[in-house]
Amino acid sequence: MTERPSQYWRGEIAKEAGAIADGTLSPDCASFLGVYPEGFLEAVDAVLAIFEVEARELGAASDTQILAVVEQAVVALNRVNQEATGGSIDTDEREQICLFIDEVLTEPLSSCAGG
């Protein structure tokens, strides 16, 4: 299963917090801490979770149906970005989200069934 970008960002925040706590990273060198508030991460995660469910339900859908599901996710992410009070979806985040969308749409449906 593909890791959501929001899950990756949380992991990086935890790594940096641990490195700062054990003295191997200066707080001035942290690039994730303080960038993504929990509310922002939750909102992004919720949009991507809905996208995953809808994408997996597509089956043998037409390109138009697939693009409609992608568009819904993009519009919802744009709304999250506009309403965010901290955190933002900039170039790096957009690239990670695009990769996630591509991976969700192309990973085999049978991956959950062990085959």
Protein Blocks (a to p, Z undefined) as FASTA:
>chain_A
ZZdfklmmmmmmmmmmmmmmnopacfklpckgoklcfklmmmmmmmmmmmmmmmmmnmpa
cfklmmmmmmmmmmmmmmmmmmpggdjddfklmmmmmmmmmmmmmpcfklmnoZZ
